[in-house]
Amino acid sequence: MTAPENPTVEEQSALHAQTRAIRGGRGGDDRSLAPVLWATSTFWTRTVEEARSMATQAGAERFYSRYGNPTVRGFEDLVADLEGAEAARAYGSGMGAVSGVVLGLCSAGDHIVAQRQLYAATQLLFQAVCPRFGIDVTFVDGTEPGAFAAAVRPGKTTMVFAETPANPRLDIIDLAELGAIKGPMTVVDSTFATPMLQRPLAHGVDLVVHSATKGIAGHNDATLGVVAGSRELIDWLWGFAVLQGAAASPFDAMNATRGIRTLPVRIRQQSETALVLATALEARPDVTEVRYPGLASHPQHDLAARQMSAGGGLVTFDVAGGLEGGRRFVESVRVAQHAPSLGGPETLVTHPASTTHVNLLPEELEANGIGPGTVRVSVGLEHPDDVVADFEQALTAASR
């Protein structure tokens, strides 16, 4: 008897996440070790009935690539496996995924509870777009115990939305508390953690969202988002996604699948270097505050240790000297590069008040803990000593 070429579902689920990242998402690859690119927008069918079936079937992957695509399906299956989900749906960007979830599940008259500590584009979706569609949004301090549940309006609240670790100050949200909320659907943006560091669905959360452009793809060569959860919810989202049109590119999905193959080792190295960097920054007199979940000084260090397997590759700190100090620092780095993304092999620095959160009002920046000298760091794969030395020379230059 010939042994099966791939592990069974039961065998796959018993493997460690590091192994599943290598073995998963290969359903459409046949014998190819590398992900196969199905670079087509459409597929021919033999009969009208076959076309009719695919046009009405959630997730049909050989009909039209806005509906589904074999390369994209491989990526979706891989993310679903790593998140412990029944299914996943890929989108053309992280915000495509976020807006697809919010507008695909909420209607006029509904109510959403969201935390204040959010990526700015997500915050603007909630406070500028949702009201136009008659969706009411209440913002709460996500770090305050019980704040989400207290803001839920029974029979009215459709969704509770959280982001952890939050962009950019790395606030940590209690996933178990969130998952225990009954009634509304619970959604977590887990972009900063990736499936390697935390699995929100294991805490009872309904849907997990990622900007897969970031750590999941991990090489700054793909733009896409993904949502994972139950088959029922993903099938429901698929119907709106087809109309929304924010479909994932097969080429980007291929790159993201390739990126996931090295995600476990990348996130481990980035977490180790981030802790070294955060520790060095904390000792500097020209740095007023350092935020990193792996540091004992992080206000939610104990919670992070309970629900994350490592601190992750993001560090946020405040440069003395305010706006001018922050500007001088990001313009003085030499090994690191000034760019508004994260999760790739290069160490990147960004000034949130001028880039990722530039559209927020001063009072909104203050409410999110973003100061004029706040700098967000996405730690890459360079040698830790080189990264620390680069930051030290840049900080010295910024203080002159």
C-alpha positions as CSV (number, residue, x, y, z in Angstrom):
1,M,0.0,0.0,0.0
2,T,1.4,3.4,-1.0
3,A,1.6,5.9,1.9
4,P,-0.3,9.2,1.4
5,E,1.8,12.1,0.0
6,N,0.4,14.6,2.5
7,P,-0.6,14.3,6.2
8,T,-4.3,13.7,6.8
9,V,-6.4,16.4,8.5
10,E,-5.9,14.6,11.9
11,E,-2.2,14.2,11.4
12,Q,-1.8,17.8,10.3
13,S,-3.7,19.1,13.4
14,A,-1.3,17.2,15.6
15,L,1.8,18.9,14.2
16,H,3.4,21.9,15.8
17,A,2.6,25.3,14.2
18,Q,6.2,25.6,13.0
19,T,5.7,22.4,11.0
20,R,2.2,23.3,9.8
21,A,3.6,26.5,8.3
22,I,5.8,24.4,6.1
23,R,3.3,21.6,5.3
24,G,0.0,23.5,5.0
25,G,-1.7,25.2,2.1
26,R,-0.6,22.7,-0.6
27,G,-3.9,21.5,-1.9
28,G,-3.5,23.0,-5.4
29,D,0.3,22.5,-5.7
30,D,0.3,18.9,-6.9
31,R,4.0,17.8,-6.6
32,S,5.5,21.3,-6.6
33,L,7.5,22.3,-3.5
34,A,7.0,26.0,-4.2
35,P,3.5,27.5,-4.3
36,V,2.0,27.3,-7.8
37,L,0.8,30.6,-9.3
38,W,-2.6,30.4,-11.1
39,A,-2.1,33.7,-13.0
40,T,-5.6,33.8,-14.5
41,S,-8.6,36.0,-14.0
42,T,-11.1,33.4,-15.3
43,F,-11.6,29.7,-16.0
44,W,-13.5,28.0,-18.7
45,T,-16.3,25.5,-17.9
46,R,-17.6,22.5,-19.9
47,T,-21.3,23.1,-19.3
48,V,-23.8,25.8,-18.4
49,E,-24.8,23.8,-15.3
50,E,-21.1,23.7,-14.2
51,A,-20.9,27.5,-14.6
52,R,-24.2,28.0,-12.8
53,S,-23.0,25.9,-9.9
54,M,-19.7,27.8,-9.5
55,A,-21.4,31.2,-9.8
56,T,-23.6,30.3,-6.8
57,Q,-21.0,28.4,-4.7
58,A,-19.2,30.1,-1.9
59,G,-15.5,30.1,-2.6
60,A,-15.6,28.5,-6.0
61,E,-11.9,28.6,-7.0
62,R,-12.1,27.7,-10.7
63,F,-14.7,30.1,-12.0
64,Y,-13.6,33.7,-11.8
65,S,-10.7,34.9,-9.6
66,R,-12.8,37.6,-7.8
67,Y,-14.8,34.6,-6.5
68,G,-11.8,32.4,-5.8
69,N,-8.5,31.2,-7.2
70,P,-6.4,28.0,-6.4
71,T,-3.3,30.0,-5.4
72,V,-5.4,32.2,-3.2
73,R,-7.2,29.2,-1.7
74,G,-3.9,27.6,-0.8
75,F,-3.0,30.8,1.2
76,E,-6.4,30.9,2.8
77,D,-6.2,27.3,3.9
78,L,-2.7,27.8,5.3
79,V,-3.8,30.8,7.4
80,A,-7.0,29.0,8.6
81,D,-4.8,26.0,9.7
82,L,-2.4,28.2,11.6
83,E,-5.3,30.1,13.3
84,G,-7.2,26.9,14.2
85,A,-10.1,28.1,12.0
86,E,-12.5,26.3,9.8
87,A,-12.0,28.6,6.8
88,A,-10.4,31.9,5.7
89,R,-11.0,34.6,3.1
90,A,-8.2,36.7,1.5
91,Y,-8.6,40.3,0.4
92,G,-6.6,42.7,-1.6
93,S,-5.3,44.5,1.5
94,G,-5.5,44.6,5.2
95,M,-8.1,47.4,5.1
96,G,-10.0,45.5,2.4
97,A,-10.3,42.7,5.0
98,V,-11.3,45.1,7.9
99,S,-13.9,46.9,5.8
100,G,-15.1,43.6,4.4
101,V,-15.8,42.3,7.9
102,V,-17.4,45.5,9.2
103,L,-19.6,46.3,6.2
104,G,-20.2,42.7,5.4
105,L,-21.6,41.9,8.8
106,C,-23.1,45.2,10.0
107,S,-26.1,47.1,8.7
108,A,-27.9,50.4,9.2
109,G,-29.2,50.6,12.8
110,D,-26.5,48.3,14.2
111,H,-24.0,49.2,16.9
112,I,-20.3,48.5,17.2
113,V,-18.0,48.6,20.2
114,A,-14.4,49.3,19.3
115,Q,-11.3,50.2,21.2
116,R,-9.7,53.7,21.0
117,Q,-6.2,52.2,20.5
118,L,-6.4,51.3,16.8
119,Y,-4.6,51.7,13.5
120,A,-5.7,55.1,12.2
121,A,-7.3,53.8,9.0
122,T,-9.4,51.4,11.0
123,Q,-10.4,54.2,13.4
124,L,-11.4,56.5,10.5
125,L,-13.5,53.7,9.0
126,F,-15.4,53.5,12.3
127,Q,-15.8,57.2,12.9
128,A,-16.2,58.6,9.4
129,V,-17.5,55.8,7.2
130,C,-19.8,53.8,9.5
131,P,-22.0,56.7,10.5
132,R,-22.6,57.4,6.7
133,F,-24.2,53.9,6.6
134,G,-26.2,54.4,9.8
135,I,-23.9,52.2,11.9
136,D,-23.3,53.6,15.4
137,V,-19.8,53.1,17.0
138,T,-18.8,53.5,20.6
139,F,-15.1,53.8,21.4
140,V,-13.7,52.4,24.7
141,D,-10.3,52.1,26.4
142,G,-9.5,48.5,25.4
143,T,-7.0,48.1,28.2
144,E,-9.6,48.8,30.9
145,P,-11.0,45.6,32.3
146,G,-14.7,45.1,31.4
147,A,-14.8,48.2,29.1
148,F,-15.9,46.2,26.0
149,A,-18.7,44.3,27.8
150,A,-20.0,47.4,29.6
151,A,-20.4,49.2,26.3
152,V,-22.4,46.4,24.7
153,R,-26.1,47.3,24.1
154,P,-28.1,44.0,24.3
155,G,-30.1,43.4,21.1
156,K,-28.3,46.3,19.4
157,T,-24.6,45.7,19.4
158,T,-23.6,43.5,16.4
159,M,-19.8,43.6,16.7
160,V,-17.0,44.1,19.2
161,F,-13.8,45.0,17.5
162,A,-10.3,44.9,19.1
163,E,-6.7,45.2,18.0
164,T,-3.9,43.5,20.0
165,P,-1.1,44.4,20.2
166,A,-2.5,47.8,19.2
167,N,-0.8,50.1,16.7
168,P,1.4,51.9,17.6
169,R,1.8,51.8,21.4
170,L,1.4,48.0,21.7
171,D,-1.5,48.0,24.1
172,I,-2.6,44.5,24.9
173,I,-6.3,43.5,25.0
174,D,-7.5,40.6,27.2
175,L,-8.5,38.0,24.6
176,A,-10.2,35.7,27.1
177,E,-12.4,38.6,28.3
178,L,-13.2,39.5,24.8
179,G,-14.1,36.0,23.8
180,A,-16.4,35.7,26.8
181,I,-18.7,38.4,25.6
182,K,-22.1,36.9,24.5
183,G,-24.3,38.2,21.8
184,P,-22.3,40.4,19.3
185,M,-19.6,38.9,17.0
186,T,-16.1,39.5,18.3
187,V,-13.3,40.4,15.9
188,V,-9.6,40.8,16.6
189,D,-7.0,42.4,14.4
190,S,-4.0,40.3,15.2
191,T,-1.6,41.7,12.6
192,F,1.2,42.6,15.0
193,A,1.2,39.1,16.6
194,T,0.7,36.9,13.5
195,P,-0.7,33.3,14.1
196,M,2.7,32.4,15.6
197,L,2.4,34.5,18.7
198,Q,-1.3,34.3,19.5
199,R,-4.5,32.7,18.4
200,P,-7.5,34.7,19.3
201,L,-10.0,32.1,18.2
202,A,-8.7,29.8,20.9
203,H,-10.0,32.3,23.4
204,G,-13.5,32.3,22.0
205,V,-13.2,35.2,19.6
206,D,-15.3,34.7,16.4
207,L,-13.0,36.2,13.7
208,V,-9.4,37.1,13.4
209,V,-8.2,39.7,10.9
210,H,-4.7,40.3,9.5
211,S,-3.0,42.7,7.2
212,A,-1.1,39.9,5.7
213,T,1.0,42.5,3.9
214,K,3.0,42.7,7.1
215,G,4.5,39.9,9.2
216,I,2.6,37.0,7.5
217,A,4.0,37.7,4.0
218,G,7.0,39.2,5.6
219,H,9.1,40.4,2.7
220,N,7.5,43.7,1.6
221,D,6.5,42.2,-1.7
222,A,2.7,41.4,-1.2
223,T,-0.3,43.5,-0.4
224,L,-3.3,41.6,1.0
225,G,-5.4,40.9,4.0
226,V,-7.1,37.8,5.4
227,V,-10.0,36.9,7.8
228,A,-10.3,33.5,9.5
229,G,-13.1,32.0,11.5
230,S,-16.0,29.5,11.3
231,R,-17.1,28.2,7.9
232,E,-20.5,29.8,8.4
233,L,-19.1,33.3,9.0
234,I,-16.5,33.1,6.2
235,D,-19.2,31.9,3.7
236,W,-21.3,34.9,4.7
237,L,-18.4,37.3,4.3
238,W,-17.7,35.7,0.9
239,G,-21.0,36.9,-0.5
240,F,-20.2,40.6,0.3
241,A,-16.5,40.2,-0.7
242,V,-17.5,39.2,-4.2
243,L,-19.5,42.5,-4.4
244,Q,-17.0,44.5,-2.6
245,G,-14.3,43.4,-5.1
246,A,-11.3,43.7,-2.8
247,A,-10.0,40.3,-4.1
248,A,-6.5,39.1,-3.3
249,S,-4.1,38.9,-6.2
250,P,-2.9,35.4,-6.9
251,F,0.6,36.7,-7.2
252,D,0.5,38.3,-3.8
253,A,-1.1,35.2,-2.3
254,M,1.7,33.1,-3.7
255,N,4.3,35.4,-2.2
256,A,2.5,35.4,1.2
257,T,2.4,31.6,1.2
258,R,6.1,31.5,0.5
259,G,6.6,34.0,3.3
260,I,4.7,31.9,5.8
261,R,7.1,29.1,5.2
262,T,9.7,31.1,7.2
263,L,7.3,33.0,9.5
264,P,8.2,30.9,12.6
265,V,11.9,31.5,12.4
266,R,11.5,35.2,11.3
267,I,9.2,36.0,14.2
268,R,11.5,34.2,16.7
269,Q,14.5,36.2,15.5
270,Q,12.6,39.5,15.4
271,S,11.3,39.0,18.9
272,E,14.8,38.2,20.3
273,T,16.3,41.3,18.6
274,A,13.3,43.5,19.7
275,L,13.9,42.6,23.3
276,V,17.6,43.4,23.0
277,L,16.8,46.7,21.4
278,A,14.0,47.6,23.8
279,T,16.3,46.9,26.8
280,A,19.0,49.1,25.3
281,L,16.6,51.9,24.6
282,E,15.2,51.8,28.2
283,A,18.7,52.6,29.5
284,R,19.0,55.7,27.4
285,P,18.4,59.2,29.0
286,D,17.3,60.6,25.7
287,V,14.4,58.1,25.5
288,T,11.5,59.0,27.8
289,E,9.4,55.8,27.5
290,V,9.7,52.4,25.8
291,R,6.8,50.1,25.0
292,Y,7.5,46.4,24.4
293,P,5.3,43.5,25.6
294,G,8.4,41.5,26.5
295,L,9.7,44.2,29.0
296,A,8.6,44.0,32.6
297,S,8.0,47.7,32.4
298,H,5.1,47.3,29.9
299,P,1.9,48.0,31.8
300,Q,0.3,44.8,30.6
301,H,3.4,42.6,30.6
302,D,1.8,39.8,32.6
303,L,-1.2,39.7,30.3
304,A,1.0,39.6,27.2
305,A,3.0,36.7,28.8
306,R,-0.2,34.8,29.3
307,Q,-1.6,35.1,25.8
308,M,1.4,35.6,23.6
309,S,4.3,33.2,23.1
310,A,6.8,36.0,22.6
311,G,6.9,39.8,22.6
312,G,6.9,40.2,18.8
313,G,9.0,42.3,16.5
314,L,7.5,45.8,17.2
315,V,8.9,48.3,19.6
316,T,7.6,51.8,20.3
317,F,9.4,54.5,22.1
318,D,9.4,58.3,22.7
319,V,12.4,60.4,21.8
320,A,13.3,63.3,24.1
321,G,12.9,66.6,22.3
322,G,9.4,66.0,21.0
323,L,8.6,66.5,17.3
324,E,12.1,67.7,16.4
325,G,13.8,64.9,18.3
326,G,11.6,62.3,16.6
327,R,12.2,63.8,13.2
328,R,15.9,63.9,13.7
329,F,16.0,60.3,14.9
330,V,14.1,58.8,11.9
331,E,16.2,60.9,9.5
332,S,19.5,59.8,11.2
333,V,19.2,56.0,11.1
334,R,21.5,54.3,8.7
335,V,21.0,50.5,9.1
336,A,17.3,50.9,9.7
337,Q,15.1,52.6,7.1
338,H,12.3,55.1,7.3
339,A,9.2,53.5,5.9
340,P,5.5,53.0,7.1
341,S,5.2,49.3,7.2
342,L,6.3,46.3,9.4
343,G,7.0,42.7,9.6
344,G,9.7,42.5,6.8
345,P,13.3,41.5,7.0
346,E,14.5,45.1,7.1
347,T,14.3,47.1,10.4
348,L,12.0,50.0,9.7
349,V,11.2,53.2,11.7
350,T,8.2,55.4,11.3
351,H,7.0,58.6,13.0
352,P,3.2,57.8,13.6
353,A,2.1,61.4,14.0
354,S,3.4,62.2,10.6
355,T,2.6,58.9,8.7
356,T,0.4,56.1,9.9
357,H,-1.8,58.3,12.2
358,V,-1.3,61.7,10.4
359,N,-5.1,62.0,9.8
360,L,-6.0,62.0,13.4
361,L,-6.7,65.3,15.3
362,P,-4.3,66.3,18.1
363,E,-6.8,65.3,20.8
364,E,-7.2,61.9,19.1
365,L,-3.4,61.4,18.9
366,E,-3.2,62.2,22.6
367,A,-6.1,59.8,23.4
368,N,-4.1,57.1,21.6
369,G,-1.0,57.9,23.5
370,I,0.9,59.1,20.4
371,G,3.2,62.0,21.2
372,P,5.2,64.2,18.8
373,G,8.3,62.2,19.6
374,T,6.8,58.8,19.3
375,V,8.7,56.4,17.0
376,R,7.5,52.9,16.0
377,V,10.1,50.3,15.1
378,S,9.5,47.1,13.1
379,V,12.6,45.0,14.0
380,G,14.1,43.1,11.1
381,L,16.6,40.3,10.7
382,E,19.8,42.3,10.9
383,H,22.3,41.4,13.7
384,P,21.1,42.8,17.0
385,D,24.4,44.6,17.7
386,D,24.1,46.5,14.4
387,V,20.6,47.6,15.1
388,V,21.4,48.8,18.6
389,A,24.5,50.6,17.4
390,D,22.5,52.3,14.7
391,F,19.8,53.5,17.1
392,E,22.4,54.8,19.5
393,Q,24.1,56.9,16.9
394,A,20.8,58.2,15.6
395,L,19.6,59.1,19.1
396,T,22.9,60.9,19.7
397,A,22.4,62.8,16.5
398,A,18.9,63.7,17.4
399,S,19.9,65.2,20.7
400,R,22.5,67.6,19.2
